[in-house]
Amino acid sequence: MTAISDDFILETENLTKSFGGFAAVRGVDLRVKRHSVHALIGPNGAGKTTCFNLLTKFLKPSSGKIIYNGREITDLGPAAIAKMGLVRSFQISAVFTHLSAFENVRVALQRKLGVAMKFWRPLSSLSTIDEEARGLLDAVGLLPFSNIPAGELSYGRKRALEIATTIALDPELMLLDEPTSGLGSEDIERVAALIRKASQGRTIVMVEHNLGVVAGICDRVTVLQRGEILAEGVYDSISKDPRVLEAYVGPEDE
């Protein structure tokens, strides 16, 4: 076990991922403070998605370590870390399209009862979580849509439902992949508010392309470029960093 400060819930040491001779992530040392919202940003090809998939164990590192709550999880799989309280969402909304919004949240809540795979039990056995499911739907603005199949919800509402189901799993650390991708301005504001609300009492790491969202809700930002950390700090600081500006818009003409 690697000793880390209690202030940090997730750390990486020299995290590297190569595909053939190409290093998509190179020597990344990341430190995520507990009970914060931490963003990974960078221009196209910066290595954000690869780094995110390493953190969530959908890719195996070529070298380096990943440490969660003081325990090295480098060799564990996605299911194992989910049981430890580290849960991810996906850029493409992942819900059961033929179940109602209410049923989607209730399925996620079954994990607490230990009956998630016991489909032969009567529905009455789930009544204890019905109120909690409705509360989560209300929190994300979906209570009026409880009985509508998830597949019939608008894209923005599907993203809100995915956040509700992720929260229902009661994660200590939520990892969100482009949570506002493809949303209109009204839905972006709604989802950003949900993320901030969801961060109360838990930690969130998110890959996000919308810098307005990052500026509004993130406590700390890590900027990647060519697979390496280019800058890190609060948004107001890194947004003025000449290296970051050059990475996004290119060098100034002389």
N, C-alpha and C positions, 0 to 999 in steps of 0.2 A: 504494500500500500504506500502510495506517495502522500506525504503530509502537505496539506495546503491550508491556507487561512480559512477560517469559518466564514469570512466575508465573501468568498467566492464559491459559487456552486458548480461551475463548469470551467475547466482549464484544458488547454492543449499544450503539449511540449513538442516543438519541432515537427508539427504535423505536416506530412508530405504525401502526395498522391501523384504517381506517374502513370501515364498510359503510353506504353512503349518507351520512346525516348523523350516524350513530352511531359514536363512537370506541370500539371494543372494547379496544384497547391504545393508551395515550397516553404518549409520551415516556419509554419504559422504557430506563434505562441499567443493563444487567446485566453483572456481572463474575463469571465462573466460574473459580475457582482450579484449576490443574492438579492431577490426582491427588486430587480431593475428590469427595464425594457432595453435590450441591447440589439442594435441593428448591424447587419452586415450589408455594406453597399459597395458599389464600384461600377465602372463602365462595363459594357459587354465584353465577355471573355476574361473578366477579372478573376474568375475562380470561385465566385459566390456560391453557385449551385453545387459545385463539387465539394466545397468546404462544408456546406449544409448537409449534404448526403453522407459525408464522413462523420459529422457530429451525430447524425440520427442513425448511423450504422447501416445505411443502404449501400455504402461503399466501404471497402476495407482499406485502411491506410497502407501505403508502401513502407512508411516508417513513422516513428513518433508515437506519442501517447495521448489518450483522451481520459480525463479524470473527472468524475462526477461525484460530488459529495464525499470527496476524499478517497474514492475507490477507483482504481483503473478499470475502465470499461472497454478498452481498445479491442479486445477479442470477443466481446459479447455481441449478440444479434439484436435486431429491432424489438423482438418480442420480450427479450430479457430486460432491456432497458426501459421498456414501457411499464413493466411490472415494478420497476424501481421508481417510477414517477416522472419519466422523461418521455413526453408524448409529442408527436409531430402532426401537423396538418400538411396538405398538399396544395400545389399551385392550382391544380384542377380539382374542383370540389368533389369530395369523396363522401357521398351519402347513399343510403339505400333508396333508390328512386321510387320504388313501388310501395314503400312504407310511408305513412304520414309523418309530418314533422314531429308530432308528439311521439310516435312509435320509434323514430330514429333516436330521440333523446332518451327514451326509456330503455332501449337496447343498451345504450352506453352506460346508463345508471345501473343496469343489472350486475355489472362487475362488482359493485359494492356488496351486493347480496350473495355473491358467489353462485348465481344461478344462470350465468350468461349462456351456458351450453345445455341447460336442462329444459329443452323446449316442450317436454311432456307435462310440465307442471301447469296447473290451471292458472288462467290470467289473474285470478283473485290473489295469487301469491305475490303479484307485483304491485298490488294496490298501495303498498307502503311508499313506493317511489313515485306514484302518480303526481302527488302534490309538488314534489321536487322538480319533476319534469316540466310541469306547467310553470313553475317559478323560473326555470331556466329559459323557457320559451318567452316568457314575459320580459325577462331581462334583455333579450336580444330583439325584442319587438315582433315576435312571431306568434304570440298567443292567439291573435285572430285567425291565424293560418294553421292552427294545430292539426286539423283533420284533413288538410290538403296533402296529397301525395307529394313527396319531396321533388319528384321529377317535374311537377307542374309549377314549382316556385320559380320566380325570376332568379337570374344569376346572382344578384346581390343578396337575395334572401337565402339562397343556397349557401353562400359563404357565411352568412350569419348563423345558419343552422349548423354548419360545420364547426364554427367556434363554440356554439352551445354544446354540441356533442363532445368536443375536445375538453371543455370545462367539466362536463359530466363525468369524465374519466378521472377527475380530481388530480391532475398532474401537479407536481411541484415545479416542473420546468416545461413550458410550452415552447415548441419550435414551429414557427409559422413561415411557410414558403410563399412569398409574394401574396399576402392576404388581400391586397387591393387590386391585384391584376385583373384587368378587363372590366372594372367597375366604372359606372358613371360618377359624376362629382357628388351627387346626393348619397349614393351608396358608399362612396369612399369615406365621407364624413361619418356615416353611421358605423361602418366597420372599424374605423380608427377609434371612435368613442368606445366601442365594445372591447377593443384590445386594451385600452387604458383601464377600463373597468375590470377586465379579466386579470390585469396585472396585480390587483390588490391581493397581497398575501402569497404571491407566486412570482416566478421569474419567467420572462419571455425573451427568446432570441428569435429575431425575424430577418429574413432576406426581403428587402423591399426596394423597388425601383423609384417609388414616388417620394421625392425628397421633401415635399411638403408634409407628408405623413410622418416621415422620419423626424423632421424638425419639431413637429407638434407633440409627439408622444414618446420619443426615445430618450433615455437618460444618458446613453453612451453609444458611440458609433465607431465601428471599425471599417476602414476603407481598404479594400483589396485592389491590387493591380498586378496583373500577370502572375497571379497565384501567391503573392506576398502581401504582407501588411504594409500599406503605404503610409497610413496615418491612423490615429485613434484618439478619441476624446469626446467632449460634448459637441453637439452639432454646430453651435455658433463658432466654435474654434476651428473645427476641421473644414467648415464651409468657406473659410477665408484662407486656408492653407494654399499657397501657390502650387504645390505639388498636386493637390486634389483638383484644383481648378484646371490645371494642365491636363490631368488624366481624363477629365470629362469633356473639356472643350478644345484641347490641343494647345500648343505653345503659341504665345502671342507673336504676331508678325513683327519682325525687326525693321 
